[in-house]
Amino acid sequence: MSDLDIAEVAQRAGVSAATLRFYEEKGLIRSIGRRGLRRVFGNDVLERLALISIGRAAGFSLDEIGRMFAPGGTLDIDRRLLAERADELERTIRRLSALRDGLRHAAVCPAPSHLECPTFRRILRAAESKSLARRLPSPRKTV
């Protein structure tokens, strides 16, 4: 397979050319030259972009992802950091699952009023104490 120009990489990776230029600016990927006015990348860029995509989906910042790439392009991923993120995701999944289950119950609860439903009242108490709001994940800035 030959080297890929920026349009081919963008199409195959499902990201915009602007995103690729931004990632290059941040040092996450590197072009190997130009074909006319277009940047050209080696075939390994698609694997690197897949790793960036997985990292972003897991909630890592671009700076955190950048630190996972050692000089020379090899991976140097802190396994402890991965385990911590997995634990954080597990806690988030449990909280969101409990919230989902509570909302599903409230949607079909036979109580005459939601305020008469013990399950719905528990959800309200959690919200009143703000424990629910503090525990829900805050949206991370994405690129």
Secondary structure in CASP SS format (residue, H / E / C, confidence):
PFRMAT SS
TARGET T0000
AUTHOR 0000-0000-0000
METHOD secondary structure of the structure
MODEL  1
M C 1.00
S C 1.00
D C 1.00
L E 1.00
D E 1.00
I H 1.00
A H 1.00
E H 1.00
V H 1.00
A H 1.00
Q H 1.00
R H 1.00
A H 1.00
G C 1.00
V C 1.00
S C 1.00
A H 1.00
A H 1.00
T H 1.00
L H 1.00
R H 1.00
F H 1.00
Y H 1.00
E H 1.00
E H 1.00
K C 1.00
G C 1.00
L C 1.00
I C 1.00
R C 1.00
S C 1.00
I C 1.00
G E 1.00
R E 1.00
R E 1.00
G C 1.00
L C 1.00
R E 1.00
R E 1.00
V E 1.00
F E 1.00
G C 1.00
N C 1.00
D H 1.00
V H 1.00
L H 1.00
E H 1.00
R H 1.00
L H 1.00
A H 1.00
L H 1.00
I H 1.00
S H 1.00
I H 1.00
G H 1.00
R H 1.00
A H 1.00
A C 1.00
G C 1.00
F C 1.00
S C 1.00
L H 1.00
D H 1.00
E H 1.00
I H 1.00
G H 1.00
R H 1.00
M C 1.00
F E 1.00
A C 1.00
P H 1.00
G H 1.00
G H 1.00
T C 1.00
L E 1.00
D C 1.00
I C 1.00
D C 1.00
R H 1.00
R H 1.00
L H 1.00
L H 1.00
A H 1.00
E H 1.00
R H 1.00
A H 1.00
D H 1.00
E H 1.00
L H 1.00
E H 1.00
R H 1.00
T H 1.00
I H 1.00
R H 1.00
R H 1.00
L H 1.00
S H 1.00
A H 1.00
L H 1.00
R H 1.00
D H 1.00
G H 1.00
L H 1.00
R H 1.00
H H 1.00
A H 1.00
A H 1.00
V H 1.00
C C 1.00
P C 1.00
A C 1.00
P C 1.00
S C 1.00
H H 1.00
L H 1.00
E H 1.00
C C 1.00
P H 1.00
T H 1.00
F H 1.00
R H 1.00
R H 1.00
I H 1.00
L H 1.00
R H 1.00
A H 1.00
A H 1.00
E H 1.00
S C 1.00
K C 1.00
S H 1.00
L H 1.00
A H 1.00
R H 1.00
R H 1.00
L C 1.00
P C 1.00
S C 1.00
P C 1.00
R C 1.00
K C 1.00
T C 1.00
V C 1.00
END
